Amino acid sequence: MTVSTEVNESGNEVVVRISGRFDFDSHEEFGEVLEIARGRPDAHYIIDMADVVDIDSSALGMLLLLRDATGGDSSRARISRCNSDVRQELELANFQKLFQFS
């Protein structure tokens, strides 16, 4: 699993790319994303999950931490490009009520 972040020039958009299995083993790398989010809570966050093959409950918790760090109910975090299996897992957890999907 790898996590990479890219902040645009103006600092108002952060793209988080996750690949592989998104699980507890990802928490250290994802912690870096949370640090960026705490420093830029008003930015738009795009969580690109096109290359995620599986997701577990630890990953759901990490996504919730990101949502909290970026404003909770007013968060501008969006989950993007996840495959149908991952999207089904997110929808089973009612994440469509917490995040925008694209």
ZAKE-290816 format. One record per atom (N, C-alpha, C, O): x negated, y negated, z negated. Coordinates in steps of 0.2 Angstrom, whole numbers, padded with zeros to 4 digits, always signed. Each point is the difference from the previous one (the first is absolute). Layout:
XYZ/...
//
This chain:
-0004+0006+0000/+0004-0006+0000/-0004-0006+0000/-0005-0001-0004/+0006-0004+0008/-0003-0006+0000/+0005-0006+0000/+0005+0001+0003/-0007-0006-0006/+0004-0006-0001/-0005-0006+0003/-0005-0001-0003/+0008-0003+0007/-0004-0006+0003/+0005-0006+0000/+0006+0001+0000/-0009-0007-0002/+0004-0006+0000/-0003-0005+0005/-0006+0000+0001/+0010-0004+0002/-0002-0005+0005/+0004-0006-0002/+0006+0000+0000/-0009-0006-0002/+0003-0006-0001/-0001-0005+0006/-0005-0001+0002/+0011-0002+0000/-0001-0004+0006/-0003-0007-0002/-0001-0001-0006/-0001-0003+0011/-0004-0006-0002/+0003-0004-0005/-0004-0003-0004/+0010+0002+0005/+0004-0005-0005/+0001+0003-0007/+0002-0003-0004/-0003+0010+0004/+0001+0003-0007/+0007+0001-0001/+0002+0002-0006/+0003-0003+0010/+0007+0001-0001/+0003+0007+0002/+0006+0001-0001/-0010+0003+0004/+0002+0007+0002/-0006+0005-0002/-0006-0001+0002/+0008+0006-0005/-0004+0005-0002/+0002+0007+0003/+0006+0002-0001/-0010+0001+0005/+0002+0007+0003/-0004+0005-0004/-0006+0000+0000/+0010+0005-0003/-0003+0005-0003/+0001+0007+0004/+0006+0002+0001/-0011+0001+0001/+0000+0006+0004/-0002+0006-0004/-0005+0000-0003/+0010+0005+0003/-0001+0006-0004/+0000+0005+0005/+0004+0001+0004/-0009+0004-0005/+0000+0006+0004/-0001+0006-0004/-0003+0000-0006/+0005+0006+0008/-0001+0006-0003/+0005+0001-0005/+0006-0002+0001/-0007+0006-0006/+0005+0002-0006/-0001-0006-0005/-0005-0002-0003/+0011-0001+0002/+0001-0006-0005/+0002+0003-0006/+0006+0002-0001/-0010-0001-0004/+0001+0003-0006/-0004-0002-0006/-0003-0006+0001/+0003+0009-0007/-0004-0003-0005/-0007-0001+0001/-0003-0005-0003/+0000+0009+0007/-0007-0001+0002/-0002-0007+0004/-0005-0002+0000/+0011-0001+0001/-0001-0007+0004/+0000-0005-0005/-0001-0006+0002/+0002+0007-0008/+0001-0006-0005/-0005-0005-0001/+0001-0006+0000/-0008+0009+0001/-0005-0005-0001/-0001-0004+0006/+0000-0007+0000/+0001+0009+0006/+0000-0004+0006/+0006-0005+0000/-0001-0005+0002/+0007+0008-0004/+0006-0004+0000/-0001-0006-0005/+0003-0005+0001/-0007+0007-0006/-0001-0006-0005/-0003-0006+0003/+0002-0005-0003/-0006+0006+0008/-0003-0006+0003/+0006-0004+0004/-0001-0006+0000/+0006+0009+0002/+0005-0003+0003/+0004-0004-0005/+0002-0006+0001/-0001+0009-0007/+0004-0004-0005/-0004-0006-0002/+0003-0005-0002/-0010+0006+0002/-0004-0006-0002/+0001-0006+0005/+0001-0006-0002/-0001+0008+0008/+0002-0005+0005/+0007-0003-0001/+0001-0006+0001/+0004+0010-0002/+0006-0002-0001/+0001-0005-0006/+0004-0005+0001/-0007+0007-0006/+0000-0005-0006/-0003-0007+0002/+0002-0005-0003/-0007+0005+0007/-0003-0006+0002/+0004-0004+0005/-0001-0006+0001/+0005+0010+0003/+0004-0003+0006/+0007+0002-0001/+0003+0004+0005/+0001-0005-0010/+0007+0002-0001/+0005-0002+0005/+0005+0003+0001/-0007-0009+0002/+0005-0003+0005/-0001+0002+0007/+0004-0002+0004/-0009+0006-0003/-0001+0002+0007/+0005+0005+0002/+0003+0004-0004/-0002-0003+0011/+0004+0006+0002/-0005+0006+0001/-0006+0000+0002/+0009+0006-0005/-0004+0006+0000/+0003+0005+0005/+0006+0001+0000/-0010+0001+0004/+0003+0006+0005/-0004+0006-0002/-0006+0000+0001/+0009+0005-0003/-0003+0006-0002/+0001+0005+0006/+0005+0003+0001/-0010-0002+0003/+0000+0004+0006/-0002+0007-0002/-0005+0002-0002/+0011+0002+0003/-0001+0007-0002/+0000+0005+0006/+0002+0006-0001/-0004-0009+0007/+0001+0004+0006/-0004+0007-0001/+0001+0005+0003/-0007-0005-0007/-0004+0005+0000/+0000+0004-0007/-0004+0004-0001/+0010-0005-0002/+0001+0004-0007/+0003+0006+0002/+0005+0000+0004/-0008+0006-0006/+0003+0006+0001/+0005+0003-0005/+0004+0004+0001/-0005-0006-0007/+0004+0002-0006/-0001-0005-0005/-0004-0004-0001/+0010+0004-0004/+0000-0005-0005/+0003+0003-0006/+0004+0004+0000/-0007-0006-0006/+0003+0003-0006/+0002-0005-0005/+0000-0006+0002/+0003+0008-0008/+0002-0005-0005/-0005-0005-0002/+0002-0005-0002/-0008+0007+0002/-0005-0005-0002/+0000-0006+0005/-0001-0006-0002/+0001+0008+0008/+0000-0005+0005/+0006-0005+0000/+0000-0006+0001/+0006+0009-0003/+0006-0004-0001/-0001-0005-0006/+0002-0006+0001/-0006+0008-0006/-0001-0004-0005/-0005-0006+0002/+0001-0005-0003/-0006+0007+0007/-0005-0005+0002/+0004-0005+0004/-0002-0006+0000/+0007+0008+0005/+0003-0005+0004/+0005-0004-0005/+0000-0006+0002/+0002+0008-0007/+0004-0004-0005/-0004-0005-0003/+0002-0006-0001/-0008+0008-0001/-0005-0005-0003/-0002-0005+0005/+0000-0006-0002/+0000+0007+0008/-0002-0005+0005/+0006-0004+0001/+0000-0007+0000/+0006+0009+0000/+0006-0004+0000/+0001-0005-0006/+0001-0005+0001/-0003+0008-0007/+0000-0004-0006/-0005-0006+0001/+0001-0005-0002/-0007+0007+0004/-0006-0005+0000/+0002-0005+0006/-0003-0006-0001/+0007+0007+0005/+0002-0005+0005/+0007-0003+0000/+0003-0003+0004/-0001+0003-0010/+0006-0004-0002/+0007+0004-0002/+0005-0003+0000/-0006+0010+0000/+0006+0004-0002/+0006-0001+0005/-0001+0002+0006/+0006-0004-0008/+0006-0001+0004/-0001-0005+0006/+0003+0001+0005/-0007-0006-0006/-0002-0004+0005/-0006+0002+0004/-0002-0005+0004/+0000+0011-0005/-0006+0002+0004/+0001+0000+0007/+0005+0001+0003/-0011-0003+0001/+0001+0000+0007/-0005+0006+0003/-0004-0001+0004/+0005+0007-0007/-0004+0006+0002/+0005+0004+0004/+0006+0001-0001/-0009+0001+0007/+0004+0004+0005/-0004+0006+0001/-0006+0000+0001/+0010+0006-0001/-0004+0006+0002/+0002+0001+0008/+0005+0000+0002/-0011+0002+0001/+0000+0000+0007/-0002+0007+0003/-0005+0003-0003/+0008-0001+0008/-0002+0005+0005/-0001+0007-0004/-0005+0004+0002/+0009-0002-0007/-0001+0006-0003/+0003+0006+0004/+0005-0002+0004/-0007+0008-0004/+0003+0005+0004/+0006+0002-0003/+0002-0002-0006/+0002+0006+0009/+0007+0002-0003/+0000+0004-0006/+0004-0001-0004/-0009+0005+0003/-0001+0004-0007/-0001-0005-0005/+0003+0000-0006/-0008-0005+0007/-0002-0004-0006/+0006-0005-0001/+0002-0002-0006/+0001+0000+0011/+0006-0005+0000/+0006+0004-0004/+0003-0003-0004/-0002+0009+0005/+0005+0004-0004/-0002+0000-0007/+0005-0001-0004/-0011+0002+0002/-0002+0000-0007/+0001-0007-0003/+0003+0000-0006/-0004-0005+0010/+0001-0007-0003/+0007-0001-0001/+0002-0003-0005/+0002+0005+0010/+0007-0001-0001/+0004+0004-0005/+0004-0002-0003/-0007+0008+0002/+0002+0004-0006/-0001-0003-0007/+0004+0001-0004/-0009-0005+0004/-0001-0004-0006/+0003-0007+0000/-0002-0004-0004/+0006+0003+0009/+0004-0007+0001/-0005-0006+0001/+0002-0005-0002/-0007+0007+0005/-0005-0006+0002/+0003-0005+0005/-0003-0006+0000/+0008+0008+0004/+0003-0004+0005/+0003-0006-0004/+0002-0005+0003/+0000+0006-0009/+0003-0006-0004/-0006-0004-0003/+0002-0006-0002/-0008+0008+0002/-0005-0004-0003/-0005-0003+0005/-0003-0005-0002/+0002+0008+0008/-0004-0003+0005/+0004+0000+0006/+0005+0003+0002/-0008-0008+0003/+0002+0000+0007/-0004+0006+0003/-0005+0001-0002/+0008+0002+0007/-0003+0005+0004/+0000-0003+0008/+0005-0003+0002/-0010+0004+0001/-0001-0001+0007/-0004+0005+0004/-0001+0000+0006/
//
